[in-house]
Amino acid sequence: MDANSFILKIVAAEYVRDMILRLTFNDGCIKICDFAPLATKGVCTKLRNLDYFKNFKLDPFSVDWNNEIGFAPEYLYEIGQAA
């Protein structure tokens, strides 16, 4: 596979605490992502409700909340801290 055709995906996600998830990407990297800074505007404010936040699912590429909120895996990879 050509490196330019690699599609980054989240293959596992685990709730850590507060608004933090541990994300495993298909390149083997594990990142810790804090979603609190992202939950300040618009529909993303729903993430402040921890019951809603904990009710995430994985879609074919990333983390999804009720088909309402999702973030590109590349963005989460960039903002995440190495685990």
N, CA, C and O atoms as a CHARMM CRD file, in Angstrom:
* protein
*
  332
    1    1 MET  N      0.84600  -1.18200   0.00000 PROA 1      0.00000
    2    1 MET  CA     0.00000   0.00000   0.00000 PROA 1      0.00000
    3    1 MET  C      0.89000   1.24400   0.00000 PROA 1      0.00000
    4    1 MET  O      1.86300   1.33100   0.74900 PROA 1      0.00000
    5    2 ASP  N      0.54700   2.16600  -0.82500 PROA 2      0.00000
    6    2 ASP  CA     1.23200   3.44300  -0.94000 PROA 2      0.00000
    7    2 ASP  C      0.96200   4.27800   0.32100 PROA 2      0.00000
    8    2 ASP  O     -0.17500   4.34500   0.78700 PROA 2      0.00000
    9    3 ALA  N      1.99800   4.90800   0.86700 PROA 3      0.00000
   10    3 ALA  CA     1.84800   5.70700   2.09300 PROA 3      0.00000
   11    3 ALA  C      0.84100   6.83800   1.91500 PROA 3      0.00000
   12    3 ALA  O      0.20600   7.25200   2.88600 PROA 3      0.00000
   13    4 ASN  N      0.68400   7.33800   0.70900 PROA 4      0.00000
   14    4 ASN  CA    -0.26900   8.41700   0.45900 PROA 4      0.00000
   15    4 ASN  C     -1.71100   7.94300   0.46100 PROA 4      0.00000
   16    4 ASN  O     -2.62800   8.76000   0.54400 PROA 4      0.00000
   17    5 SER  N     -1.92500   6.63900   0.37300 PROA 5      0.00000
   18    5 SER  CA    -3.29500   6.12300   0.35300 PROA 5      0.00000
   19    5 SER  C     -3.72700   5.56000   1.70700 PROA 5      0.00000
   20    5 SER  O     -4.82200   5.01000   1.82100 PROA 5      0.00000
   21    6 PHE  N     -2.89300   5.68900   2.72100 PROA 6      0.00000
   22    6 PHE  CA    -3.22800   5.19700   4.05600 PROA 6      0.00000
   23    6 PHE  C     -4.36200   6.03100   4.64100 PROA 6      0.00000
   24    6 PHE  O     -4.29600   7.26000   4.65000 PROA 6      0.00000
   25    7 ILE  N     -5.38600   5.36800   5.12300 PROA 7      0.00000
   26    7 ILE  CA    -6.52400   6.05400   5.74100 PROA 7      0.00000
   27    7 ILE  C     -6.45700   5.81500   7.24100 PROA 7      0.00000
   28    7 ILE  O     -6.54500   4.67800   7.70500 PROA 7      0.00000
   29    8 LEU  N     -6.30200   6.89000   7.98800 PROA 8      0.00000
   30    8 LEU  CA    -6.21300   6.80800   9.44400 PROA 8      0.00000
   31    8 LEU  C     -7.59100   6.51800  10.02500 PROA 8      0.00000
   32    8 LEU  O     -8.58400   7.14400   9.65500 PROA 8      0.00000
   33    9 LYS  N     -7.63100   5.55400  10.94600 PROA 9      0.00000
   34    9 LYS  CA    -8.88800   5.17400  11.59400 PROA 9      0.00000
   35    9 LYS  C     -8.64200   4.96200  13.08200 PROA 9      0.00000
   36    9 LYS  O     -7.53400   4.63900  13.51000 PROA 9      0.00000
   37   10 ILE  N     -9.70600   5.15300  13.85600 PROA 10     0.00000
   38   10 ILE  CA    -9.67300   4.79900  15.27700 PROA 10     0.00000
   39   10 ILE  C    -10.26200   3.40200  15.37800 PROA 10     0.00000
   40   10 ILE  O    -11.38900   3.16400  14.94300 PROA 10     0.00000
   41   11 VAL  N     -9.50400   2.48600  15.94800 PROA 11     0.00000
   42   11 VAL  CA    -9.95000   1.09800  16.02000 PROA 11     0.00000
   43   11 VAL  C    -10.42000   0.69400  17.40900 PROA 11     0.00000
   44   11 VAL  O    -11.05500  -0.34900  17.57100 PROA 11     0.00000
   45   12 ALA  N    -10.11200   1.51500  18.41900 PROA 12     0.00000
   46   12 ALA  CA   -10.58300   1.24200  19.78100 PROA 12     0.00000
   47   12 ALA  C    -10.63300   2.56000  20.54900 PROA 12     0.00000
   48   12 ALA  O     -9.81800   3.45700  20.33500 PROA 12     0.00000
   49   13 ALA  N    -11.60800   2.65000  21.44400 PROA 13     0.00000
   50   13 ALA  CA   -11.74900   3.83300  22.28800 PROA 13     0.00000
   51   13 ALA  C    -12.20000   3.38700  23.66900 PROA 13     0.00000
   52   13 ALA  O    -13.05800   2.51700  23.81800 PROA 13     0.00000
   53   14 GLU  N    -11.59800   4.00700  24.67100 PROA 14     0.00000
   54   14 GLU  CA   -11.89900   3.64700  26.05800 PROA 14     0.00000
   55   14 GLU  C    -12.06400   4.92200  26.88100 PROA 14     0.00000
   56   14 GLU  O    -11.24700   5.84000  26.80100 PROA 14     0.00000
   57   15 TYR  N    -13.12600   4.96000  27.66400 PROA 15     0.00000
   58   15 TYR  CA   -13.34400   6.08900  28.57700 PROA 15     0.00000
   59   15 TYR  C    -12.29000   6.03000  29.67300 PROA 15     0.00000
   60   15 TYR  O    -12.05500   4.97000  30.25400 PROA 15     0.00000
   61   16 VAL  N    -11.65400   7.16400  29.96000 PROA 16     0.00000
   62   16 VAL  CA   -10.63400   7.23100  31.01000 PROA 16     0.00000
   63   16 VAL  C    -11.21600   7.90000  32.25400 PROA 16     0.00000
   64   16 VAL  O    -11.30100   7.28500  33.31600 PROA 16     0.00000
   65   17 ARG  N    -11.61700   9.16500  32.11200 PROA 17     0.00000
   66   17 ARG  CA   -12.23000   9.94000  33.19800 PROA 17     0.00000
   67   17 ARG  C    -12.67700  11.27200  32.61300 PROA 17     0.00000
   68   17 ARG  O    -12.27800  11.64300  31.51000 PROA 17     0.00000
   69   18 ASP  N    -13.50100  11.97800  33.35500 PROA 18     0.00000
   70   18 ASP  CA   -13.96900  13.30300  32.92800 PROA 18     0.00000
   71   18 ASP  C    -14.37700  13.25300  31.45500 PROA 18     0.00000
   72   18 ASP  O    -15.25600  12.47500  31.08400 PROA 18     0.00000
   73   19 MET  N    -13.75400  14.06600  30.62300 PROA 19     0.00000
   74   19 MET  CA   -14.05300  14.08700  29.19300 PROA 19     0.00000
   75   19 MET  C    -12.84700  13.59500  28.39400 PROA 19     0.00000
   76   19 MET  O    -12.49700  14.15000  27.35200 PROA 19     0.00000
   77   20 ILE  N    -12.22700  12.54400  28.90900 PROA 20     0.00000
   78   20 ILE  CA   -10.99500  12.02000  28.31600 PROA 20     0.00000
   79   20 ILE  C    -11.21400  10.59700  27.81700 PROA 20     0.00000
   80   20 ILE  O    -11.76100   9.74600  28.51900 PROA 20     0.00000
   81   21 LEU  N    -10.76400  10.36300  26.57000 PROA 21     0.00000
   82   21 LEU  CA   -10.80300   9.03600  25.97100 PROA 21     0.00000
   83   21 LEU  C     -9.39100   8.60900  25.59200 PROA 21     0.00000
   84   21 LEU  O     -8.54600   9.42800  25.23000 PROA 21     0.00000
   85   22 ARG  N     -9.16300   7.31300  25.68600 PROA 22     0.00000
   86   22 ARG  CA    -7.92300   6.69200  25.20700 PROA 22     0.00000
   87   22 ARG  C     -8.25100   6.10300  23.84700 PROA 22     0.00000
   88   22 ARG  O     -9.09000   5.20900  23.74200 PROA 22     0.00000
   89   23 LEU  N     -7.59800   6.59600  22.81100 PROA 23     0.00000
   90   23 LEU  CA    -7.90300   6.19900  21.44200 PROA 23     0.00000
   91   23 LEU  C     -6.75000   5.40500  20.84200 PROA 23     0.00000
   92   23 LEU  O     -5.59000   5.80400  20.94800 PROA 23     0.00000
   93   24 THR  N     -7.07200   4.29000  20.21700 PROA 24     0.00000
   94   24 THR  CA    -6.08800   3.48000  19.52000 PROA 24     0.00000
   95   24 THR  C     -6.33500   3.62600  18.02700 PROA 24     0.00000
   96   24 THR  O     -7.44800   3.41200  17.54700 PROA 24     0.00000
   97   25 PHE  N     -5.29000   3.99100  17.30100 PROA 25     0.00000
   98   25 PHE  CA    -5.37900   4.21700  15.86500 PROA 25     0.00000
   99   25 PHE  C     -4.84100   3.00700  15.10200 PROA 25     0.00000
  100   25 PHE  O     -4.08100   2.20600  15.64500 PROA 25     0.00000
  101   26 ASN  N     -5.24400   2.88900  13.84300 PROA 26     0.00000
  102   26 ASN  CA    -4.85400   1.72900  13.05400 PROA 26     0.00000
  103   26 ASN  C     -3.37700   1.72600  12.65200 PROA 26     0.00000
  104   26 ASN  O     -2.91600   0.77800  12.01700 PROA 26     0.00000
  105   27 ASP  N     -2.63700   2.76400  13.00900 PROA 27     0.00000
  106   27 ASP  CA    -1.19000   2.73500  12.78300 PROA 27     0.00000
  107   27 ASP  C     -0.45400   2.26200  14.04000 PROA 27     0.00000
  108   27 ASP  O      0.77600   2.23300  14.06900 PROA 27     0.00000
  109   28 GLY  N     -1.22400   1.88800  15.09000 PROA 28     0.00000
  110   28 GLY  CA    -0.64300   1.38400  16.32600 PROA 28     0.00000
  111   28 GLY  C     -0.47300   2.43100  17.41200 PROA 28     0.00000
  112   28 GLY  O     -0.22200   2.07500  18.56400 PROA 28     0.00000
  113   29 CYS  N     -0.59900   3.70600  17.08800 PROA 29     0.00000
  114   29 CYS  CA    -0.45300   4.76500  18.09200 PROA 29     0.00000
  115   29 CYS  C     -1.65400   4.79100  19.03500 PROA 29     0.00000
  116   29 CYS  O     -2.79300   4.55700  18.63100 PROA 29     0.00000
  117   30 ILE  N     -1.36900   5.07900  20.28200 PROA 30     0.00000
  118   30 ILE  CA    -2.40800   5.26000  21.29200 PROA 30     0.00000
  119   30 ILE  C     -2.28600   6.68700  21.80200 PROA 30     0.00000
  120   30 ILE  O     -1.20800   7.13400  22.19500 PROA 30     0.00000
  121   31 LYS  N     -3.40000   7.38700  21.78900 PROA 31     0.00000
  122   31 LYS  CA    -3.41800   8.78500  22.19100 PROA 31     0.00000
  123   31 LYS  C     -4.47600   9.00700  23.26500 PROA 31     0.00000
  124   31 LYS  O     -5.51400   8.34600  23.27900 PROA 31     0.00000
  125   32 ILE  N     -4.19800   9.94000  24.15600 PROA 32     0.00000
  126   32 ILE  CA    -5.15100  10.37600  25.16400 PROA 32     0.00000
  127   32 ILE  C     -5.72200  11.71000  24.68300 PROA 32     0.00000
  128   32 ILE  O     -4.98400  12.67300  24.47200 PROA 32     0.00000
  129   33 CYS  N     -7.03400  11.75400  24.51400 PROA 33     0.00000
  130   33 CYS  CA    -7.68600  12.96500  24.01100 PROA 33     0.00000
  131   33 CYS  C     -8.63600  13.52900  25.05000 PROA 33     0.00000
  132   33 CYS  O     -9.52800  12.83900  25.54400 PROA 33     0.00000
  133   34 ASP  N     -8.42800  14.79000  25.37000 PROA 34     0.00000
  134   34 ASP  CA    -9.31200  15.51500  26.27600 PROA 34     0.00000
  135   34 ASP  C    -10.28000  16.32900  25.41700 PROA 34     0.00000
  136   34 ASP  O     -9.86600  17.23800  24.69900 PROA 34     0.00000
  137   35 PHE  N    -11.55800  16.00000  25.49500 PROA 35     0.00000
  138   35 PHE  CA   -12.57000  16.64800  24.67800 PROA 35     0.00000
  139   35 PHE  C    -13.14100  17.90900  25.33200 PROA 35     0.00000
  140   35 PHE  O    -13.93800  18.61100  24.71000 PROA 35     0.00000
  141   36 ALA  N    -12.75000  18.20700  26.56800 PROA 36     0.00000
  142   36 ALA  CA   -13.29700  19.38200  27.25900 PROA 36     0.00000
  143   36 ALA  C    -13.10500  20.67300  26.45800 PROA 36     0.00000
  144   36 ALA  O    -14.04900  21.45600  26.35900 PROA 36     0.00000
  145   37 PRO  N    -11.93200  20.92900  25.88600 PROA 37     0.00000
  146   37 PRO  CA   -11.77300  22.16400  25.12100 PROA 37     0.00000
  147   37 PRO  C    -12.65000  22.21200  23.86000 PROA 37     0.00000
  148   37 PRO  O    -12.91100  23.28900  23.32400 PROA 37     0.00000
  149   38 LEU  N    -13.09500  21.05700  23.39600 PROA 38     0.00000
  150   38 LEU  CA   -13.91200  20.99800  22.18400 PROA 38     0.00000
  151   38 LEU  C    -15.39500  21.16400  22.48000 PROA 38     0.00000
  152   38 LEU  O    -16.19400  21.35800  21.56300 PROA 38     0.00000
  153   39 ALA  N    -15.76800  21.09100  23.75200 PROA 39     0.00000
  154   39 ALA  CA   -17.18400  21.09400  24.14700 PROA 39     0.00000
  155   39 ALA  C    -17.65600  22.47200  24.57800 PROA 39     0.00000
  156   39 ALA  O    -18.39600  22.60300  25.55300 PROA 39     0.00000
  157   40 THR  N    -17.23200  23.49400  23.85900 PROA 40     0.00000
  158   40 THR  CA   -17.55400  24.86100  24.27100 PROA 40     0.00000
  159   40 THR  C    -18.56800  25.56600  23.38000 PROA 40     0.00000
  160   40 THR  O    -19.09100  26.61700  23.74900 PROA 40     0.00000
  161   41 LYS  N    -18.85300  24.98600  22.19300 PROA 41     0.00000
  162   41 LYS  CA   -19.73300  25.68600  21.25400 PROA 41     0.00000
  163   41 LYS  C    -20.67800  24.72000  20.54900 PROA 41     0.00000
  164   41 LYS  O    -20.38300  23.54200  20.34900 PROA 41     0.00000
  165   42 GLY  N    -21.82500  25.27700  20.18500 PROA 42     0.00000
  166   42 GLY  CA   -22.77400  24.55000  19.34600 PROA 42     0.00000
  167   42 GLY  C    -23.18300  23.20100  19.90500 PROA 42     0.00000
  168   42 GLY  O    -23.31300  23.02600  21.11700 PROA 42     0.00000
  169   43 VAL  N    -23.38100  22.25800  19.00700 PROA 43     0.00000
  170   43 VAL  CA   -23.84100  20.92700  19.39700 PROA 43     0.00000
  171   43 VAL  C    -22.81500  20.21400  20.28800 PROA 43     0.00000
  172   43 VAL  O    -23.17700  19.31900  21.05000 PROA 43     0.00000
  173   44 CYS  N    -21.55000  20.60200  20.19700 PROA 44     0.00000
  174   44 CYS  CA   -20.50700  19.95600  21.00300 PROA 44     0.00000
  175   44 CYS  C    -20.68400  20.18400  22.50000 PROA 44     0.00000
  176   44 CYS  O    -20.09400  19.45900  23.30200 PROA 44     0.00000
  177   45 THR  N    -21.48900  21.18200  22.89700 PROA 45     0.00000
  178   45 THR  CA   -21.72700  21.39700  24.33000 PROA 45     0.00000
  179   45 THR  C    -22.44000  20.20200  24.94500 PROA 45     0.00000
  180   45 THR  O    -22.39600  20.02100  26.16200 PROA 45     0.00000
  181   46 LYS  N    -23.10000  19.37900  24.12500 PROA 46     0.00000
  182   46 LYS  CA   -23.74600  18.15900  24.64800 PROA 46     0.00000
  183   46 LYS  C    -22.73900  17.22200  25.29700 PROA 46     0.00000
  184   46 LYS  O    -23.09900  16.43600  26.17300 PROA 46     0.00000
  185   47 LEU  N    -21.48700  17.29700  24.87600 PROA 47     0.00000
  186   47 LEU  CA   -20.45600  16.41700  25.42800 PROA 47     0.00000
  187   47 LEU  C    -20.18400  16.69800  26.90400 PROA 47     0.00000
  188   47 LEU  O    -19.61900  15.85100  27.59600 PROA 47     0.00000
  189   48 ARG  N    -20.57600  17.86600  27.39300 PROA 48     0.00000
  190   48 ARG  CA   -20.38000  18.19600  28.81300 PROA 48     0.00000
  191   48 ARG  C    -21.21800  17.31700  29.73200 PROA 48     0.00000
  192   48 ARG  O    -20.88800  17.14100  30.90500 PROA 48     0.00000
  193   49 ASN  N    -22.30700  16.76300  29.19300 PROA 49     0.00000
  194   49 ASN  CA   -23.12200  15.81300  29.95400 PROA 49     0.00000
  195   49 ASN  C    -22.37300  14.47700  29.92600 PROA 49     0.00000
  196   49 ASN  O    -22.29800  13.83500  28.87900 PROA 49     0.00000
  197   50 LEU  N    -21.82500  14.05900  31.05900 PROA 50     0.00000
  198   50 LEU  CA   -20.97400  12.86500  31.08400 PROA 50     0.00000
  199   50 LEU  C    -21.71000  11.59800  30.67200 PROA 50     0.00000
  200   50 LEU  O    -21.09800  10.70100  30.09200 PROA 50     0.00000
  201   51 ASP  N    -23.00100  11.49800  30.95500 PROA 51     0.00000
  202   51 ASP  CA   -23.74600  10.31800  30.48900 PROA 51     0.00000
  203   51 ASP  C    -23.75200  10.27000  28.96700 PROA 51     0.00000
  204   51 ASP  O    -23.57300   9.20700  28.37400 PROA 51     0.00000
  205   52 TYR  N    -23.95700  11.41500  28.34100 PROA 52     0.00000
  206   52 TYR  CA   -23.91500  11.50900  26.87700 PROA 52     0.00000
  207   52 TYR  C    -22.49700  11.21700  26.38200 PROA 52     0.00000
  208   52 TYR  O    -22.31100  10.45200  25.43600 PROA 52     0.00000
  209   53 PHE  N    -21.50500  11.82600  27.02000 PROA 53     0.00000
  210   53 PHE  CA   -20.11000  11.64200  26.60000 PROA 53     0.00000
  211   53 PHE  C    -19.69600  10.17700  26.63900 PROA 53     0.00000
  212   53 PHE  O    -19.04400   9.68700  25.71700 PROA 53     0.00000
  213   54 LYS  N    -20.07000   9.49000  27.69300 PROA 54     0.00000
  214   54 LYS  CA   -19.68300   8.08100  27.84800 PROA 54     0.00000
  215   54 LYS  C    -20.40100   7.16000  26.86500 PROA 54     0.00000
  216   54 LYS  O    -20.00500   6.00700  26.69400 PROA 54     0.00000
  217   55 ASN  N    -21.44400   7.65600  26.22700 PROA 55     0.00000
  218   55 ASN  CA   -22.23500   6.83600  25.32000 PROA 55     0.00000
  219   55 ASN  C    -21.75800   6.97100  23.86900 PROA 55     0.00000
  220   55 ASN  O    -22.57300   7.08200  22.95200 PROA 55     0.00000
  221   56 PHE  N    -20.45600   6.96100  23.66900 PROA 56     0.00000
  222   56 PHE  CA   -19.88700   7.04700  22.32500 PROA 56     0.00000
  223   56 PHE  C    -19.86400   5.66800  21.66900 PROA 56     0.00000
  224   56 PHE  O    -19.95600   4.63700  22.33500 PROA 56     0.00000
  225   57 LYS  N    -19.74100   5.68300  20.36600 PROA 57     0.00000
  226   57 LYS  CA   -19.57500   4.45400  19.57900 PROA 57     0.00000
  227   57 LYS  C    -18.47300   4.70200  18.55900 PROA 57     0.00000
  228   57 LYS  O    -18.12100   5.84800  18.27900 PROA 57     0.00000
  229   58 LEU  N    -17.94500   3.64500  18.01700 PROA 58     0.00000
  230   58 LEU  CA   -16.99600   3.78100  16.91600 PROA 58     0.00000
  231   58 LEU  C    -17.75800   3.60800  15.61300 PROA 58     0.00000
  232   58 LEU  O    -18.48700   2.63300  15.43400 PROA 58     0.00000
  233   59 ASP  N    -17.58500   4.56300  14.70600 PROA 59     0.00000
  234   59 ASP  CA   -18.11200   4.37800  13.35600 PROA 59     0.00000
  235   59 ASP  C    -16.95300   3.76800  12.54300 PROA 59     0.00000
  236   59 ASP  O    -15.93900   3.41500  13.14400 PROA 59     0.00000
  237   60 PRO  N    -17.04800   3.62900  11.25100 PROA 60     0.00000
  238   60 PRO  CA   -15.93900   2.99000  10.52100 PROA 60     0.00000
  239   60 PRO  C    -14.59600   3.71600  10.60400 PROA 60     0.00000
  240   60 PRO  O    -13.56400   3.12400  10.28700 PROA 60     0.00000
  241   61 PHE  N    -14.58500   4.99000  11.02700 PROA 61     0.00000
  242   61 PHE  CA   -13.33100   5.73300  11.04600 PROA 61     0.00000
  243   61 PHE  C    -12.99200   6.39300  12.37000 PROA 61     0.00000
  244   61 PHE  O    -11.81400   6.56400  12.68400 PROA 61     0.00000
  245   62 SER  N    -13.99700   6.77100  13.15800 PROA 62     0.00000
  246   62 SER  CA   -13.73300   7.62200  14.31600 PROA 62     0.00000
  247   62 SER  C    -14.72900   7.35700  15.44000 PROA 62     0.00000
  248   62 SER  O    -15.49500   6.39500  15.40000 PROA 62     0.00000
  249   63 VAL  N    -14.70100   8.22100  16.42800 PROA 63     0.00000
  250   63 VAL  CA   -15.62300   8.16600  17.55900 PROA 63     0.00000
  251   63 VAL  C    -16.85800   8.98700  17.18600 PROA 63     0.00000
  252   63 VAL  O    -16.74800  10.04100  16.56000 PROA 63     0.00000
  253   64 ASP  N    -18.03100   8.49300  17.57600 PROA 64     0.00000
  254   64 ASP  CA   -19.28400   9.15100  17.20000 PROA 64     0.00000
  255   64 ASP  C    -20.22000   9.17500  18.40200 PROA 64     0.00000
  256   64 ASP  O    -20.30100   8.21700  19.17200 PROA 64     0.00000
  257   65 TRP  N    -20.91700  10.28300  18.54000 PROA 65     0.00000
  258   65 TRP  CA   -21.93100  10.41100  19.57400 PROA 65     0.00000
  259   65 TRP  C    -23.28200  10.57200  18.89700 PROA 65     0.00000
  260   65 TRP  O    -23.60600  11.64600  18.39000 PROA 65     0.00000
  261   66 ASN  N    -24.06900   9.50300  18.88900 PROA 66     0.00000
  262   66 ASN  CA   -25.46100   9.53900  18.44600 PROA 66     0.00000
  263   66 ASN  C    -25.64300  10.10600  17.02900 PROA 66     0.00000
  264   66 ASN  O    -26.66000  10.73600  16.74100 PROA 66     0.00000
  265   67 ASN  N    -24.67700   9.88700  16.16200 PROA 67     0.00000
  266   67 ASN  CA   -24.70800  10.44700  14.80200 PROA 67     0.00000
  267   67 ASN  C    -24.88100  11.96100  14.79300 PROA 67     0.00000
  268   67 ASN  O    -25.33500  12.52900  13.80000 PROA 67     0.00000
  269   68 GLU  N    -24.52400  12.61700  15.89300 PROA 68     0.00000
  270   68 GLU  CA   -24.63500  14.07200  16.00400 PROA 68     0.00000
  271   68 GLU  C    -23.26900  14.74000  16.04400 PROA 68     0.00000
  272   68 GLU  O    -23.06700  15.80800  15.46500 PROA 68     0.00000
  273   69 ILE  N    -22.34100  14.10000  16.73100 PROA 69     0.00000
  274   69 ILE  CA   -21.02700  14.70800  16.95000 PROA 69     0.00000
  275   69 ILE  C    -19.95100  13.69600  16.56600 PROA 69     0.00000
  276   69 ILE  O    -19.98400  12.54100  16.99000 PROA 69     0.00000
  277   70 GLY  N    -19.01900  14.14100  15.77500 PROA 70     0.00000
  278   70 GLY  CA   -17.88700  13.31000  15.38900 PROA 70     0.00000
  279   70 GLY  C    -16.72200  14.20400  15.00100 PROA 70     0.00000
  280   70 GLY  O    -16.91100  15.35300  14.60300 PROA 70     0.00000
  281   71 PHE  N    -15.54800  13.67800  15.11900 PROA 71     0.00000
  282   71 PHE  CA   -14.34200  14.42400  14.79100 PROA 71     0.00000
  283   71 PHE  C    -13.49800  13.57800  13.85200 PROA 71     0.00000
  284   71 PHE  O    -13.44500  12.35600  13.99300 PROA 71     0.00000
  285   72 ALA  N    -12.84800  14.21200  12.91000 PROA 72     0.00000
  286   72 ALA  CA   -11.97000  13.49400  11.98900 PROA 72     0.00000
  287   72 ALA  C    -10.86500  12.80800  12.77700 PROA 72     0.00000
  288   72 ALA  O    -10.30100  13.40400  13.69500 PROA 72     0.00000
  289   73 PRO  N    -10.55000  11.56600  12.43400 PROA 73     0.00000
  290   73 PRO  CA    -9.48900  10.87400  13.16700 PROA 73     0.00000
  291   73 PRO  C     -8.14600  11.60100  13.07300 PROA 73     0.00000
  292   73 PRO  O     -7.35100  11.55700  14.01100 PROA 73     0.00000
  293   74 GLU  N     -7.89200  12.26800  11.95000 PROA 74     0.00000
  294   74 GLU  CA    -6.63500  13.01000  11.79900 PROA 74     0.00000
  295   74 GLU  C     -6.54700  14.14700  12.82300 PROA 74     0.00000
  296   74 GLU  O     -5.47900  14.42300  13.37000 PROA 74     0.00000
  297   75 TYR  N     -7.67700  14.79500  13.06900 PROA 75     0.00000
  298   75 TYR  CA    -7.71100  15.87900  14.04800 PROA 75     0.00000
  299   75 TYR  C     -7.46200  15.33800  15.45600 PROA 75     0.00000
  300   75 TYR  O     -6.67700  15.91400  16.20900 PROA 75     0.00000
  301   76 LEU  N     -8.11500  14.25300  15.81200 PROA 76     0.00000
  302   76 LEU  CA    -7.92800  13.67500  17.14400 PROA 76     0.00000
  303   76 LEU  C     -6.49800  13.15700  17.32000 PROA 76     0.00000
  304   76 LEU  O     -5.93400  13.23300  18.41200 PROA 76     0.00000
  305   77 TYR  N     -5.92900  12.64300  16.25900 PROA 77     0.00000
  306   77 TYR  CA    -4.54400  12.18100  16.28400 PROA 77     0.00000
  307   77 TYR  C     -3.61000  13.35600  16.58700 PROA 77     0.00000
  308   77 TYR  O     -2.66800  13.24000  17.37100 PROA 77     0.00000
  309   78 GLU  N     -3.90100  14.48100  15.94600 PROA 78     0.00000
  310   78 GLU  CA    -3.07000  15.67900  16.10500 PROA 78     0.00000
  311   78 GLU  C     -3.17000  16.26500  17.51000 PROA 78     0.00000
  312   78 GLU  O     -2.15600  16.66400  18.08400 PROA 78     0.00000
  313   79 ILE  N     -4.38400  16.32200  18.07400 PROA 79     0.00000
  314   79 ILE  CA    -4.54400  16.96600  19.38000 PROA 79     0.00000
  315   79 ILE  C     -4.27900  16.01400  20.55300 PROA 79     0.00000
  316   79 ILE  O     -4.08600  16.45900  21.68400 PROA 79     0.00000
  317   80 GLY  N     -4.27000  14.70900  20.28100 PROA 80     0.00000
  318   80 GLY  CA    -4.06900  13.73300  21.35000 PROA 80     0.00000
  319   80 GLY  C     -2.63900  13.72100  21.86400 PROA 80     0.00000
  320   80 GLY  O     -1.69300  14.04200  21.14500 PROA 80     0.00000
  321   81 GLN  N     -2.51400  13.34600  23.10800 PROA 81     0.00000
  322   81 GLN  CA    -1.19900  13.20400  23.74300 PROA 81     0.00000
  323   81 GLN  C     -0.81700  11.73200  23.72800 PROA 81     0.00000
  324   81 GLN  O     -1.65900  10.86900  23.97900 PROA 81     0.00000
  325   82 ALA  N      0.43600  11.44100  23.43800 PROA 82     0.00000
  326   82 ALA  CA     0.89600  10.05100  23.42300 PROA 82     0.00000
  327   82 ALA  C      0.62700   9.38500  24.76100 PROA 82     0.00000
  328   82 ALA  O      0.87300   9.96600  25.81800 PROA 82     0.00000
  329   83 ALA  N      0.12400   8.17300  24.70500 PROA 83     0.00000
  330   83 ALA  CA    -0.19400   7.42800  25.93500 PROA 83     0.00000
  331   83 ALA  C      1.03200   6.68500  26.42500 PROA 83     0.00000
  332   83 ALA  O      0.97200   5.99900  27.44600 PROA 83     0.00000
